[in-house]
Amino acid sequence: MPWPKMNMCATPFSLLFLWATYMSATRQAEDLVPLEHLSSLQPSKASLVYFRRDTSPSAEMFLEQLEKSTEALRDYGISVLKVNCHSGKASGYCRDDSSEGKAYLFRGHVLLRELPTDALFSVDAIVANMLFALLFNEVKYVATVADLQKLEDSLKGHRDLVFAYVQAVGTAEHRALMEAAFVYDSLKFALTTEVMVLRSIRSGEPDVPSSKLFFCHCKVATDLDRPCRRTLMGQPLTTLNIHRFLKLMAEPLVAEATEDPEKVSTTHLHLGLPLIFILAHEETLEADKGTAEFVAWQLLGKAGVLLLSRSSISLDVLPRCNVALKTPEEGAPVKYLVLKDVDEIIALVENGKQREPTQEREEEEEEEEEEEDGENYEQEIQDDEVVESVIRDRKRELPLEHIQTLTEDSFAPALAKTNSTAVLFYASWEAVSLVVMQSYAEVAARLQGTPEIMLAKVNCWDWPDLCAQQNVTQFPTIKMYVEAGRWLAYSGMWGVEEMLRFIDLSRTSCPVKLTTAEEVEDYLRIKTSVSVLGLFDSSMSEAREAFVGAGRVLSGYVTTGIYDEEDVDILSHKYKAPLPALLLARPEARTVIQLSKFSVQDVVEVIRRALLETFPEITVGNLPEYFQLEKPLLLLFSDGALAESQEGEMRRLATEERRKEFVPCWMNLKNTPAGRRILKAYFGSSLPPLPLLLWINLHSGGQVFAFPPDQSVSEANVLAWIEKLKSGQEVPSAVLSGDEWKPRLPAYDFLSMMEPSLPEFTIYSRGSVGSYQKEEEEGPPRGKASLGMAREDPTEDSVVSELEKDQLTGGDLRGTAPRLSAREKQAKRHAEL
C-alpha cells in the first residue's frame, strides 16, 4: 500500500473523500497493447486489469463504471489498466475463453483475485470489492453466528472489533466500511450479509433490515464465555458517520473533571453531543463511579459522562443536586438537577425529558421559536463561531454584482484585460469562505468606479483544476494579479480596510526605481503609509539585490524604493545614513538603518522589525507581531484612550535601548474587549482598577506582575519597579501555565489531507489556463484559517444561494451535482462537526 495506515487518534482522509470524488479531475484508465501490460505492472503495487475482448452492451456498461472509478482507485494506490485484445499479439488472458467477463487484480505480477464484471456494477461496487480483496487479512467475512463468536474470542483482551451487516456486497455501505478498514489498522473489521447473524445480536429486525454497524468492545472483555459488549451506531452507514462513531468510541468511558463544568470541553461537545456530570461526594465516591460507568455504557455514542467532585463546583449549587447537564449550544448555561435514578438520566438524553431545575437562582427558560415566511427554523447546534455567523446571516443577500465570476475558460482572458485583478479563490460550502465573501463584497463596493482594478472570484468547488494551476492550497485565498504576469498572495487579516490597503499597495511595482534627488524627496513625503528607501552605491551589488528581493516579498504590505545613482553619497550625507542604508519614512518621523547582512531573508526581517511601532496599541491583529519578539510586555490596560500624561510617560520608557529588553505597549479595552478576559484570567473576579500596568513575561516563567496602584505611572517609578521585580523583590500576581497554547479540541486539518502524500485528495490538472508565475519569494506568514477549521454550511442560506446562482458553468453541468448535494446531503453530513 502506498499510504501508511493511521491509528484512531489520527485524522483520517475519509472526512473529505466524498468531496474529493467531485473535485478529482477525470482521468482515463490506461489503454495498453497486450504484450505491454505485464511489464507495466509495478512491483508491490496493486493493479486492476481488464482484458477487452468484445464490445457487448454489458462490457460497455462495465467500462463506463470502470472509467468513473479510476480516480477513486488511484487514491488507494490501485491503478486501472485496459488491455485491448485485438491490438498486437494476443496474451494468454486474451486467448483464454474463461477470462471473458472478468477483471483481474494483480499486485506486481502476482494475481490476487479474479472478479466477474457482473459484480462490479458501479463505482461503489468496484471500490468496495477492490479494497475487500486487498484487505482480505484485515476484514473477515462472517457467515454464521459461530464464526462471529470465534472471532470475538480471539480478540478478547487484545483488540476491538467493528462489525457490520450490509444488505449486499458492493453497495455504498460496503464501500464506506472498507474505506474505514483501510484507515483504522488499530481495529479489526468484519462484515456479514446474513440476516440470521444480525438477528442473533439484535432482535426485532425486519425481514429486510437496513445496514447496521456495531462496535464490539473486545479489548476490555475478560469473560471468555460471554460475547463482547456491543454498541450500535445509530446513524446510517456513511464514511463520515463511521468516522464520527469511531472517534466517540475512542474516548474514555468516564472522565474525571477537576474544574467548573462551564470550563469543561470534550470531543462530545465538539461533535454536538451533551455532557452529563455525575456529582460525586467523597464518602460515596466508589458508588458514584459505579453509577457513572453504568450511565456511560447506556449513553455510549449519545453523550459524554464525567465524574465531578462537589468541591469543584460553586457553593451556590444546592447540596441535593446530583447531576449536571451541559448542552453543546453556545452560551447555554450548565443545568444542575435533582434526579431520582439512572433511568431519568438516560431519559434526559434519549428523550430530551428533564425535571425542572431546582436551583432557586435559575429562572424558567423560555423557548422561542423563530418563524419566518411561515416556516420554523430549527436551532442549529454549532461549536464554531465562524459557522455560527454564517447561519446568523443566512438571510443576508450579498451585493455580488461588482465581482466577476471566473471559470477555466474565462480566467486568462479576464486577467488580460487589466493590469490589476484581485481574485478570491473560495469553496462555496466552506464557512470561512462565506464570511470572507461578505468582506470581499464590501471591498468591491468601495472600489466601484475604479476601472483600472477588477475584482473576481473562482469557486474551487466547481473549478478544482483552475485552482490547482494557480497553486491554491487553502480556502479562502486572495491573489492580486498585476502586470508582467506577477501575482501577490494576501496573508493579512480579513477586514475590509486591510484588504483595500493590500489591493492599493499591490498596484505599485516594488521597489520603485528613483533617479533624482527630487523624486526621492517626493517619495519620502508620502503620508498615507510607511515608505522604505534603500540607498546603495555601484559597488554594493549584493546588498542591492537583497533589497530588491525583499521589496518583492513585501509587495502589497509596504512600499519600497531604491536609489543607486552616482550622487548617492550626497543623499547619504543629507540623511545621515551610512551606506548601504535603509530609510524608513513614517508620517511622524524618519528612521535610518544601516544594513550589515545581505540576504533577502535578513533584509525582510530588518524591515519588519523596523515597521513595529515604538509604543503600540496591542490588538488581536497585531499581537502575534510583538509576541514573536519573545520579550516581556510592559502592558498598560486602559478603559479608553490614554491620558496625555500617561502616554507621555510610557513613550519616555520606550527608548531604543530599553526596547531591546522589553516591549512598552498599551491596550484599549473598548477597542479590544478580549483584554477583559485576559485580566479575568490573571486576577479572577476581583479586577484591579484601571488603568493597570502589568509586566507580562510570557516566554520565561509566565509570571505576571502588577504595578503598585498607590504609585503614579512615571518613568522613574516604573523603572524602579522593574528593577525590583527582576531582583525577586516583587511577588507575581499570577503565574501562567507552561502548557502550549492550543485549541481546547483538535480541529479537522483539511489542508494536511490535501498534501500530495495523501493521493485521495490530490487535485489533478487537465490543462494550462494561464502562465502566471510568482516572482517574489515566500511572503509574510499566512493569516488564513485552514480548511482544518472550516465547517460546512448546514443551511440553505441566501449567501450560498447567491454564490451558486452566480456561477458560470460554461455549457456543461460541472458544479450542478456538487451544489445539489451540498444543499440536500452534505450540510447534514457535516453539521455535527
Helices and strands as residue ranges (DSSP letters): G 13-16, H 17-23, E 30-32, G 34-36, H 37-40, E 46-52, H 57-75, E 78-84, H 92-95, G 97-99, E 102-107, E 110-116, G 117-119, H 123-134, E 139-141, H 145-155, E 161-165, H 172-183, E 188-192, H 195-201, E 212-217, E 229-232, H 239-249, E 255-257, G 261-263, H 267-270, E 275-280, G 282-284, H 285-298, E 304-309, G 310-312, E 323-326, E 335-337, H 342-350, E 371-372, E 375-376, H 385-392, E 404-405, H 411-416, E 421-426, H 431-446, E 454-459, H 464-469, E 477-481, G 483-485, E 487-489, H 496-506, E 512-513, H 517-524, E 531-535, H 541-553, E 559-563, H 568-574, E 581-585, E 590-594, H 600-611, H 623-627, E 633-638, H 644-653, G 658-660, E 663-668, H 674-683, E 692-696, E 703-706, H 715-726, E 734-735, H 750-753, G 759-761, G 787-789, H 798-805, H 816-821, I 822-826, H 827-831
